[in-house]
Amino acid sequence: QLSCLVKMVTLHGIPQDLDNYPKDLLLFLSPSDYAATGSCRQYFANIGKTNLGVLQRESSQRKQLLSEALACLKIPGTHVNEENAEILGRLVCDLGGEYIRSSGGNLLKQLSRCESFLPGQEEAIRSVVSSGNTTFGPPVAWSAFTLNELSGLIPVFDHSVLQKIPK
C-alpha cells in the first residue's frame, strides 16, 4: 500500500511538502528523491523514525538504506558517535556486532527500541554492557532509571550481567 501511495504522491514529481506526509513513505524513496526538499541527513533522521518493520529484516532494501545512511553521515569505519546514532534511529537495529562493539555505549539507547536481534548483535550488546565503559556505567552501578532506559535490552542480558544488577 505504501509503495502505491508513493507512486501517487510522486506522480508529478517530488512534492515540496514531503515532510508533511507519513514518514513510512520515505522508505520507498531514495535520498536523491528527497534531496529536492532537504538534506540526506534530514532524510535519514526521518527514516530513523519510521516503522522499519514495513521492510523485511535482511532485505536488500533495508541493507541499501543502511549503506546509504552510513555514506551520507560519512561513517568510514565501524564507530558510530552519539549524534549519528540519534540520526540513524531505528536503523541501528540493522548494524552488525562489529558496529555495536566499536561504538561502545553510543548505540545502547537506540538498540533498546529494536524488536529483535541477531546472535552476533546480542553477543556484542552483552560485551559492551559487561565492559561498563558506557554512559550507564557497569551493571553493579545501575538503578531503576537505568533499567528503564535499557528495558528493550533486558531479554538480551545473560546471567552474568543480570546477577551484577543491584536488587
Backbone as a printed PyTorch tensor [residue, N CA C, xyz], in Angstrom:
tensor([[[  0.8160,  -1.1800,   0.0000],
         [  0.0000,   0.0000,   0.0000],
         [  0.8720,   1.2610,   0.0000]],

        [[  1.9330,   1.2150,   0.8300],
         [  2.8030,   2.3910,   0.9110],
         [  3.5140,   2.6630,  -0.4080]],

        [[  3.9760,   1.5980,  -1.0760],
         [  4.6700,   1.8230,  -2.3450],
         [  3.7120,   2.3860,  -3.3930]],

        [[  2.4510,   1.9620,  -3.3710],
         [  1.4450,   2.5270,  -4.2860],
         [  1.1820,   3.9920,  -3.9550]],

        [[  1.1070,   4.2890,  -2.6690],
         [  0.8740,   5.6670,  -2.2410],
         [  2.0230,   6.5780,  -2.6760]],

        [[  3.2550,   6.0710,  -2.5770],
         [  4.4190,   6.8540,  -3.0170],
         [  4.3060,   7.1600,  -4.5040]],

        [[  3.8870,   6.1770,  -5.2850],
         [  3.7270,   6.3990,  -6.7290],
         [  2.6980,   7.4930,  -7.0020]],

        [[  1.6230,   7.4940,  -6.2400],
         [  0.5860,   8.5190,  -6.4220],
         [  1.0830,   9.9000,  -5.9950]],

        [[  1.7600,   9.9480,  -4.8590],
         [  2.2390,  11.2220,  -4.3230],
         [  3.3080,  11.8400,  -5.2290]],

        [[  4.1180,  10.9850,  -5.8420],
         [  5.2410,  11.4810,  -6.6570],
         [  4.9430,  11.4640,  -8.1540]],

        [[  3.7010,  11.2650,  -8.5240],
         [  3.3000,  11.1830,  -9.9270],
         [  3.7620,  12.3970, -10.7350]],

        [[  3.6830,  13.5540, -10.1390],
         [  4.0710,  14.7920, -10.8240],
         [  5.3380,  15.3830, -10.2090]],

        [[  6.2230,  14.5040,  -9.7510],
         [  7.4580,  14.9620,  -9.1230],
         [  7.3590,  14.8770,  -7.6040]],

        [[  8.4680,  15.1510,  -6.9640],
         [  8.5170,  15.0890,  -5.5020],
         [  7.8710,  16.3530,  -4.9330]],

        [[  6.8410,  16.1920,  -4.1020],
         [  6.1960,  17.3820,  -3.5370],
         [  7.1150,  18.1090,  -2.5490]],

        [[  7.0490,  19.4250,  -2.5290],
         [  7.8830,  20.2220,  -1.6290],
         [  7.5140,  20.0140,  -0.1610]],

        [[  6.2690,  19.6140,   0.0890],
         [  5.8260,  19.4070,   1.4710],
         [  5.9130,  17.9390,   1.8900]],

        [[  6.8940,  17.2440,   1.3690],
         [  7.0540,  15.8150,   1.6290],
         [  7.1150,  15.4960,   3.1270]],

        [[  7.6810,  16.4000,   3.9130],
         [  7.7770,  16.1620,   5.3590],
         [  6.4100,  16.1130,   6.0370]],

        [[  5.3620,  16.5720,   5.3580],
         [  4.0200,  16.5350,   5.9290],
         [  3.3250,  15.1950,   5.7100]],

        [[  3.9170,  14.3360,   4.8870],
         [  3.3470,  13.0120,   4.6250],
         [  3.8360,  12.0280,   5.6900]],

        [[  3.1650,  10.8830,   5.8120],
         [  3.6270,   9.8810,   6.7850],
         [  5.0870,   9.4880,   6.5180]],

        [[  5.8670,   9.4140,   7.5850],
         [  7.3050,   9.1090,   7.4790],
         [  7.5610,   7.7810,   6.7700]],

        [[  6.6620,   6.8050,   6.9530],
         [  6.8740,   5.4850,   6.3610],
         [  6.9550,   5.5280,   4.8290]],

        [[  6.4080,   6.5750,   4.2200],
         [  6.5130,   6.7220,   2.7550],
         [  7.9630,   6.8470,   2.3160]],

        [[  8.7730,   7.4430,   3.1740],
         [ 10.1800,   7.6820,   2.8230],
         [ 10.9520,   6.3860,   2.5850]],

        [[ 10.4590,   5.2910,   3.1580],
         [ 11.1250,   4.0010,   2.9660],
         [ 11.1310,   3.5910,   1.4920]],

        [[ 10.2330,   4.1740,   0.7210],
         [ 10.1090,   3.8040,  -0.6820],
         [ 10.6380,   4.8880,  -1.6210]],

        [[ 11.3480,   5.8470,  -1.0660],
         [ 12.0300,   6.8800,  -1.8520],
         [ 13.5220,   6.7310,  -1.6150]],

        [[ 14.3040,   7.2900,  -2.4840],
         [ 15.7570,   7.2700,  -2.2600],
         [ 16.1760,   8.6360,  -1.7310]],

        [[ 17.3610,   8.7120,  -1.1230],
         [ 17.8330,  10.0160,  -0.6400],
         [ 17.8930,  11.0510,  -1.7630]],

        [[ 18.1940,  10.6190,  -2.9910],
         [ 18.2600,  11.5730,  -4.1060],
         [ 16.8700,  12.1140,  -4.4350]],

        [[ 15.8200,  11.2880,  -4.2550],
         [ 14.4490,  11.7650,  -4.4480],
         [ 14.1240,  12.8510,  -3.4180]],

        [[ 14.6110,  12.6470,  -2.2090],
         [ 14.3210,  13.5520,  -1.1010],
         [ 15.1570,  14.8270,  -1.1780]],

        [[ 16.2770,  14.7680,  -1.8780],
         [ 17.2350,  15.8840,  -1.9070],
         [ 16.6020,  17.2180,  -2.2930]],

        [[ 15.5600,  17.1780,  -3.0920],
         [ 14.8990,  18.4200,  -3.5140],
         [ 14.2550,  19.1400,  -2.3350]],

        [[ 13.8900,  18.3970,  -1.2960],
         [ 13.1910,  19.0070,  -0.1710],
         [ 14.0430,  19.1010,   1.0840]],

        [[ 15.2060,  18.4920,   1.1180],
         [ 16.0430,  18.5340,   2.3200],
         [ 17.3480,  17.8160,   2.1020]],

        [[ 18.1230,  17.6850,   3.1540],
         [ 19.4260,  17.0430,   3.0700],
         [ 19.3080,  15.5420,   3.3010]],

        [[ 20.3680,  14.8150,   2.9590],
         [ 20.3390,  13.3690,   3.2100],
         [ 20.3220,  13.1000,   4.7150]],

        [[ 20.9470,  13.9770,   5.5060],
         [ 20.9160,  13.8140,   6.9790],
         [ 19.4680,  13.8790,   7.4780]],

        [[ 18.7170,  14.8500,   6.9420],
         [ 17.3170,  15.0070,   7.3450],
         [ 16.5010,  13.7940,   6.8900]],

        [[ 16.7910,  13.3200,   5.7000],
         [ 16.1070,  12.1410,   5.1660],
         [ 16.3030,  10.9540,   6.1110]],

        [[ 17.5640,  10.7020,   6.4990],
         [ 17.8230,   9.5410,   7.3510],
         [ 17.3530,   9.7490,   8.7890]],

        [[ 17.3220,  10.9980,   9.2430],
         [ 16.7370,  11.2750,  10.5570],
         [ 15.2560,  10.9090,  10.5320]],

        [[ 14.5810,  11.2040,   9.4180],
         [ 13.1700,  10.8330,   9.2630],
         [ 13.0070,   9.3250,   9.0960]],

        [[ 13.8960,   8.7030,   8.3310],
         [ 13.8520,   7.2440,   8.1490],
         [ 14.0090,   6.5430,   9.4990]],

        [[ 14.8820,   7.0900,  10.3410],
         [ 15.1210,   6.5040,  11.6610],
         [ 13.8950,   6.4950,  12.5540]],

        [[ 12.9030,   7.3050,  12.2140],
         [ 11.6640,   7.3790,  12.9970],
         [ 10.5430,   6.5350,  12.3960]],

        [[ 10.8080,   5.9070,  11.2540],
         [  9.7560,   5.1320,  10.5920],
         [  9.5990,   3.7520,  11.2230]],

        [[  8.6060,   3.0420,  10.7680],
         [  8.4080,   1.6550,  11.1670],
         [  9.1930,   0.7910,  10.1760]],

        [[ 10.4530,   0.5160,  10.4920],
         [ 11.2970,  -0.2650,   9.5820],
         [ 10.7510,  -1.6670,   9.3550]],

        [[  9.8820,  -2.1230,  10.2410],
         [  9.2870,  -3.4470,  10.0970],
         [  8.4650,  -3.5940,   8.8300]],

        [[  8.1500,  -2.4680,   8.1790],
         [  7.4350,  -2.4950,   6.8990],
         [  8.2940,  -3.2270,   5.8620]],

        [[  9.6020,  -3.0990,   6.0050],
         [ 10.5480,  -3.8030,   5.1210],
         [ 11.0970,  -5.0080,   5.8690]],

        [[ 11.2140,  -6.1370,   5.1820],
         [ 11.7080,  -7.3460,   5.8340],
         [ 13.1410,  -7.1570,   6.3070]],

        [[ 13.4230,  -7.6940,   7.5070],
         [ 14.7800,  -7.6530,   8.0410],
         [ 15.6950,  -8.4180,   7.0800]],

        [[ 16.8870,  -7.9180,   6.8990],
         [ 17.8740,  -8.5110,   5.9940],
         [ 17.4870,  -8.3530,   4.5210]],

        [[ 16.4410,  -7.5830,   4.2180],
         [ 16.0510,  -7.3840,   2.8180],
         [ 17.0630,  -6.4630,   2.1430]],

        [[ 17.1230,  -6.5420,   0.8320],
         [ 18.0800,  -5.7020,   0.0950],
         [ 17.7350,  -4.2230,   0.2800]],

        [[ 16.4390,  -3.8990,   0.4090],
         [ 16.0400,  -2.5010,   0.6110],
         [ 16.5750,  -1.9500,   1.9300]],

        [[ 16.4600,  -2.7420,   2.9900],
         [ 16.9490,  -2.2820,   4.3020],
         [ 18.4690,  -2.1840,   4.3010]],

        [[ 19.1300,  -3.1520,   3.6710],
         [ 20.5950,  -3.1070,   3.5920],
         [ 21.0460,  -1.8750,   2.8140]],

        [[ 20.3360,  -1.5680,   1.7300],
         [ 20.6480,  -0.4010,   0.9130],
         [ 20.4530,   0.8850,   1.7160]],

        [[ 19.3580,   0.9670,   2.4580],
         [ 19.1030,   2.1450,   3.2890],
         [ 20.2230,   2.3660,   4.2880]],

        [[ 20.6380,   1.2870,   4.9680],
         [ 21.7070,   1.3990,   5.9590],
         [ 23.0050,   1.8270,   5.3040]],

        [[ 23.3200,   1.2210,   4.1650],
         [ 24.5460,   1.5620,   3.4390],
         [ 24.5550,   3.0370,   3.0320]],

        [[ 23.4310,   3.5160,   2.5130],
         [ 23.3270,   4.9180,   2.1020],
         [ 23.3810,   5.8530,   3.3070]],

        [[ 22.8090,   5.4230,   4.4210],
         [ 22.8440,   6.2460,   5.6370],
         [ 24.2740,   6.3970,   6.1420]],

        [[ 25.0190,   5.2970,   6.1630],
         [ 26.4090,   5.3490,   6.6270],
         [ 27.2420,   6.2470,   5.7180]],

        [[ 26.9760,   6.1920,   4.4140],
         [ 27.6990,   7.0460,   3.4570],
         [ 27.3120,   8.5100,   3.6580]],

        [[ 26.0350,   8.7780,   3.8060],
         [ 25.5480,  10.1530,   3.9970],
         [ 26.1590,  10.7710,   5.2510]],

        [[ 26.2040,  10.0040,   6.3300],
         [ 26.7150,  10.5040,   7.6000],
         [ 28.2500,  10.4530,   7.6660]],

        [[ 28.8570,   9.9840,   6.5860],
         [ 30.3240,   9.8960,   6.4860],
         [ 30.9220,   9.0960,   7.6490]],

        [[ 30.3490,   7.9100,   7.8610],
         [ 30.8530,   6.9930,   8.8850],
         [ 31.7680,   6.0070,   8.1630]],

        [[ 33.0910,   6.2410,   8.2150],
         [ 34.0140,   5.4380,   7.4150],
         [ 34.2550,   4.0320,   7.9660]],

        [[ 34.3650,   3.9250,   9.2690],
         [ 34.6570,   2.6200,   9.8660],
         [ 33.4240,   2.0480,  10.5230]],

        [[ 33.6330,   1.4920,  11.7180],
         [ 32.5160,   0.8700,  12.4210],
         [ 32.1420,   1.6410,  13.6940]],

        [[ 32.7890,   2.7900,  13.9350],
         [ 32.4640,   3.5870,  15.1290],
         [ 31.3780,   4.6120,  14.7940]],

        [[ 30.2860,   4.5460,  15.5400],
         [ 29.1730,   5.4800,  15.3500],
         [ 29.0760,   6.3380,  16.6140]],

        [[ 29.1840,   7.6600,  16.4600],
         [ 29.0790,   8.5290,  17.6350],
         [ 27.6140,   8.7170,  18.0210]],

        [[ 27.3970,   9.3630,  19.1790],
         [ 26.0230,   9.5150,  19.6880],
         [ 25.1310,  10.3280,  18.7650]],

        [[ 25.6910,  11.3900,  18.1810],
         [ 24.8970,  12.2380,  17.2840],
         [ 24.4100,  11.4390,  16.0770]],

        [[ 25.3120,  10.6680,  15.4690],
         [ 24.9230,   9.8560,  14.3130],
         [ 23.9880,   8.7230,  14.7120]],

        [[ 24.1620,   8.1750,  15.9040],
         [ 23.2590,   7.1200,  16.3880],
         [ 21.8430,   7.6800,  16.5170]],

        [[ 21.7530,   8.9280,  16.9730],
         [ 20.4540,   9.5890,  17.1030],
         [ 19.8020,   9.7630,  15.7280]],

        [[ 20.5860,  10.1570,  14.7390],
         [ 20.0730,  10.3440,  13.3780],
         [ 19.6340,   9.0070,  12.7890]],

        [[ 20.4520,   7.9700,  12.9850],
         [ 20.1190,   6.6450,  12.4470],
         [ 18.8390,   6.0860,  13.0680]],

        [[ 18.5640,   6.4370,  14.3110],
         [ 17.3470,   5.9600,  14.9700],
         [ 17.2020,   4.4590,  14.8800]],

        [[ 16.1030,   3.9960,  14.3260],
         [ 15.8290,   2.5450,  14.2600],
         [ 16.7420,   1.8110,  13.2730]],

        [[ 17.4350,   2.5520,  12.4210],
         [ 18.3820,   1.8870,  11.5110],
         [ 19.5220,   1.2180,  12.2760]],

        [[ 19.7950,   1.6330,  13.5200],
         [ 20.8570,   0.9860,  14.3020],
         [ 20.5200,  -0.4880,  14.5350]],

        [[ 19.2440,  -0.8390,  14.4420],
         [ 18.8280,  -2.2360,  14.6390],
         [ 19.4230,  -3.1550,  13.5790]],

        [[ 19.8820,  -2.5830,  12.4720],
         [ 20.4620,  -3.3810,  11.3930],
         [ 21.9850,  -3.3810,  11.4050]],

        [[ 22.5990,  -2.6540,  12.3490],
         [ 24.0570,  -2.6250,  12.4300],
         [ 24.5630,  -3.9470,  13.0000]],

        [[ 25.6550,  -4.4230,  12.4500],
         [ 26.2430,  -5.6760,  12.9100],
         [ 26.9520,  -5.5390,  14.2400]],

        [[ 27.3280,  -6.6650,  14.7990],
         [ 28.0050,  -6.6960,  16.0920],
         [ 29.2750,  -5.8670,  16.1440]],

        [[ 30.0000,  -5.7920,  15.0150],
         [ 31.2490,  -5.0210,  15.0000],
         [ 30.9810,  -3.5370,  15.2370]],

        [[ 29.8650,  -3.0280,  14.7320],
         [ 29.4820,  -1.6240,  14.9720],
         [ 29.1220,  -1.4190,  16.4390]],

        [[ 28.3850,  -2.3680,  17.0010],
         [ 27.9540,  -2.2650,  18.3950],
         [ 29.1700,  -2.2510,  19.3100]],

        [[ 30.1280,  -3.1440,  19.0650],
         [ 31.3430,  -3.1910,  19.8810],
         [ 32.1710,  -1.9100,  19.7380]],

        [[ 32.4030,  -1.4760,  18.5000],
         [ 33.2390,  -0.2980,  18.2410],
         [ 32.6280,   0.9860,  18.7880]],

        [[ 31.3260,   1.0360,  18.8450],
         [ 30.6430,   2.2600,  19.2520],
         [ 30.4090,   2.3310,  20.7500]],

        [[ 30.7670,   1.2720,  21.4600],
         [ 30.5870,   1.2670,  22.9080],
         [ 29.1350,   1.4860,  23.2740]],

        [[ 28.8970,   2.3630,  24.2080],
         [ 27.5370,   2.6090,  24.6770],
         [ 26.7420,   3.5660,  23.8180]],

        [[ 27.3490,   4.1150,  22.7660],
         [ 26.6560,   5.1090,  21.9330],
         [ 25.3690,   4.6030,  21.3000]],

        [[ 25.2630,   3.3040,  21.1070],
         [ 24.1030,   2.7500,  20.4040],
         [ 23.0500,   2.1480,  21.3300]],

        [[ 23.3850,   1.9930,  22.6070],
         [ 22.5040,   1.2550,  23.5140],
         [ 21.0840,   1.8160,  23.5890]],

        [[ 20.9580,   3.1270,  23.6700],
         [ 19.6270,   3.7270,  23.7820],
         [ 18.7630,   3.3950,  22.5690]],

        [[ 19.3430,   3.5370,  21.3680],
         [ 18.5890,   3.2180,  20.1540],
         [ 18.3530,   1.7150,  20.0400]],

        [[ 19.3450,   0.9120,  20.4010],
         [ 19.1920,  -0.5410,  20.3180],
         [ 18.0750,  -1.0400,  21.2310]],

        [[ 17.8490,  -0.3310,  22.3310],
         [ 16.8060,  -0.7870,  23.2590],
         [ 15.4070,  -0.6680,  22.6480]],

        [[ 15.2920,   0.0230,  21.5000],
         [ 13.9950,   0.1600,  20.8190],
         [ 13.7970,  -0.8900,  19.7220]],

        [[ 14.7980,  -1.7270,  19.4820],
         [ 14.7120,  -2.7410,  18.4280],
         [ 13.7860,  -3.8730,  18.8610]],

        [[ 13.1530,  -4.4830,  17.8680],
         [ 12.2100,  -5.5620,  18.1750],
         [ 12.9010,  -6.9000,  18.3990]],

        [[ 14.0230,  -7.1200,  17.6950],
         [ 14.7420,  -8.3830,  17.8500],
         [ 16.1930,  -8.1750,  17.4320]],

        [[ 17.0210,  -9.1570,  17.7790],
         [ 18.4420,  -9.0790,  17.4620],
         [ 18.9330, -10.3820,  16.8630]],

        [[ 19.9690, -10.2770,  16.0580],
         [ 20.6570, -11.4530,  15.5560],
         [ 21.6580, -11.8830,  16.6190]],

        [[ 22.0770, -13.1620,  16.6250],
         [ 23.0010, -13.6410,  17.6630],
         [ 24.2710, -12.7870,  17.8050]],

        [[ 24.8560, -12.3520,  16.7010],
         [ 26.0650, -11.5270,  16.7620],
         [ 25.8220, -10.1880,  17.4320]],

        [[ 24.6340,  -9.6390,  17.2260],
         [ 24.2740,  -8.3760,  17.8710],
         [ 24.0930,  -8.5800,  19.3780]],

        [[ 23.4290,  -9.6680,  19.7550],
         [ 23.2020,  -9.9560,  21.1720],
         [ 24.5280, -10.1030,  21.9050]],

        [[ 25.4390, -10.8410,  21.3020],
         [ 26.7550, -11.0630,  21.9030],
         [ 27.4910,  -9.7320,  22.0830]],

        [[ 27.4240,  -8.8810,  21.0720],
         [ 28.0890,  -7.5770,  21.1310],
         [ 27.4620,  -6.6880,  22.2090]],

        [[ 26.1470,  -6.7060,  22.3310],
         [ 25.4600,  -5.9070,  23.3630],
         [ 25.9110,  -6.3650,  24.7440]],

        [[ 25.9380,  -7.6730,  24.9710],
         [ 26.3840,  -8.2000,  26.2710],
         [ 27.8210,  -7.7840,  26.5620]],

        [[ 28.6560,  -7.8300,  25.5500],
         [ 30.0660,  -7.4570,  25.7070],
         [ 30.2110,  -5.9910,  26.1030]],

        [[ 29.4920,  -5.1170,  25.4120],
         [ 29.5550,  -3.6750,  25.6980],
         [ 29.0290,  -3.3830,  27.0960]],

        [[ 27.8960,  -3.9750,  27.4480],
         [ 27.2820,  -3.7380,  28.7570],
         [ 28.1830,  -4.2660,  29.8740]],

        [[ 28.7460,  -5.4490,  29.6730],
         [ 29.6140,  -6.0560,  30.6910],
         [ 30.8820,  -5.2490,  30.9160]],

        [[ 31.3650,  -4.5900,  29.8590],
         [ 32.6100,  -3.8180,  29.9830],
         [ 32.4360,  -2.6460,  30.9460]],

        [[ 31.2150,  -2.1290,  31.0520],
         [ 30.9580,  -0.9950,  31.9280],
         [ 31.4030,   0.3380,  31.3500]],

        [[ 32.0220,   0.3050,  30.1460],
         [ 32.5150,   1.5260,  29.5060],
         [ 31.4120,   2.2120,  28.7030]],

        [[ 30.3130,   2.5120,  29.3670],
         [ 29.1950,   3.1940,  28.7300],
         [ 28.7720,   4.3400,  29.6400]],

        [[ 27.9200,   5.2010,  29.1470],
         [ 27.4160,   6.3000,  29.9770],
         [ 26.5810,   5.7560,  31.1370]],

        [[ 26.1370,   4.5200,  31.0330],
         [ 25.3380,   3.9110,  32.0910],
         [ 26.2030,   3.2990,  33.1870]],

        [[ 27.5070,   3.1570,  32.9100],
         [ 28.4100,   2.5450,  33.8690],
         [ 28.2410,   1.0350,  33.9160]],

        [[ 28.9600,   0.3810,  34.8480],
         [ 28.8500,  -1.0830,  34.9560],
         [ 27.5050,  -1.4830,  35.5690]],

        [[ 27.0460,  -2.6890,  35.2570],
         [ 25.7530,  -3.1480,  35.7870],
         [ 25.6260,  -3.0370,  37.3140]],

        [[ 26.7380,  -3.1490,  38.0530],
         [ 26.6660,  -3.0620,  39.5250],
         [ 26.2420,  -1.6700,  39.9940]],

        [[ 26.3570,  -0.6750,  39.1230],
         [ 26.0020,   0.7020,  39.4960],
         [ 24.6450,   1.1340,  38.9340]],

        [[ 23.9360,   0.2290,  38.2890],
         [ 22.6750,   0.5880,  37.6550],
         [ 21.5620,   0.8230,  38.6790]],

        [[ 20.6400,   1.6990,  38.2980],
         [ 19.4730,   1.9910,  39.1230],
         [ 18.2190,   1.5690,  38.3470]],

        [[ 17.0820,   1.8040,  38.9590],
         [ 15.8130,   1.5100,  38.2730],
         [ 15.7000,   2.3710,  37.0130]],

        [[ 16.2010,   3.6100,  37.0840],
         [ 16.1700,   4.5070,  35.9160],
         [ 16.9600,   3.9000,  34.7540]],

        [[ 18.1540,   3.3700,  35.0570],
         [ 19.0000,   2.7500,  34.0300],
         [ 18.2690,   1.5860,  33.3850]],

        [[ 17.6710,   0.7430,  34.2030],
         [ 16.9430,  -0.4150,  33.6750],
         [ 15.7680,   0.0270,  32.8090]],

        [[ 15.1360,   1.1120,  33.1870],
         [ 14.0420,   1.6400,  32.3830],
         [ 14.5610,   2.1250,  31.0270]],

        [[ 15.7030,   2.8060,  31.0230],
         [ 16.3090,   3.3050,  29.7820],
         [ 16.7000,   2.1580,  28.8460]],

        [[ 17.1420,   1.0610,  29.4370],
         [ 17.6330,  -0.0840,  28.6540],
         [ 16.6340,  -1.2450,  28.6270]],

        [[ 15.3870,  -0.9810,  28.9370],
         [ 14.4010,  -2.0530,  29.1060],
         [ 14.2940,  -2.9790,  27.8980]],

        [[ 14.4540,  -2.4500,  26.6890],
         [ 14.3660,  -3.2900,  25.4960],
         [ 15.5340,  -4.2470,  25.3400]],

        [[ 16.6090,  -4.0140,  26.1060],
         [ 17.7880,  -4.8850,  26.0100],
         [ 17.7880,  -5.9890,  27.0690]],

        [[ 16.9360,  -5.8730,  28.0760],
         [ 16.9390,  -6.8370,  29.1840],
         [ 16.8480,  -8.2810,  28.7010]],

        [[ 16.0090,  -8.6140,  27.7150],
         [ 15.9590, -10.0140,  27.2560],
         [ 17.3010, -10.5270,  26.6920]],

        [[ 18.1720,  -9.6070,  26.3020],
         [ 19.4700,  -9.9950,  25.7330],
         [ 20.4890, -10.3140,  26.8290]],

        [[ 20.3000,  -9.7140,  28.0170],
         [ 21.2550,  -9.9000,  29.1060],
         [ 21.2490, -11.3430,  29.5790]],

        [[ 22.4270, -11.8880,  29.7810],
         [ 22.5200, -13.2440,  30.3020],
         [ 22.7270, -13.1890,  31.8160]],

        [[ 22.8870, -14.3570,  32.4220],
         [ 23.0090, -14.4610,  33.8750],
         [ 24.1800, -13.6300,  34.4080]],

        [[ 25.3040, -13.6110,  33.6750],
         [ 26.4960, -12.8930,  34.1540],
         [ 26.2380, -11.3860,  34.2730]],

        [[ 25.3740, -10.8440,  33.4380],
         [ 25.0280,  -9.4220,  33.5220],
         [ 23.9490,  -9.2190,  34.5820]],

        [[ 22.9030, -10.0330,  34.5380],
         [ 21.7610,  -9.8740,  35.4520],
         [ 22.1490,  -9.9950,  36.9180]],

        [[ 23.0840, -10.8870,  37.2430],
         [ 23.4430, -11.0830,  38.6530],
         [ 24.2030,  -9.8950,  39.2270]],

        [[ 24.7630,  -9.0460,  38.3830],
         [ 25.5180,  -7.8800,  38.8480],
         [ 24.6250,  -6.6690,  39.1470]],

        [[ 23.3990,  -6.6790,  38.6150],
         [ 22.4920,  -5.5470,  38.7990],
         [ 21.9640,  -5.5560,  40.2440]],

        [[ 22.0990,  -4.4190,  40.9530],
         [ 21.6010,  -4.3680,  42.3300],
         [ 20.0930,  -4.6150,  42.4160]],

        [[ 19.6800,  -5.2640,  43.5070],
         [ 18.2570,  -5.5560,  43.6940],
         [ 17.4970,  -4.2720,  43.8960]]])
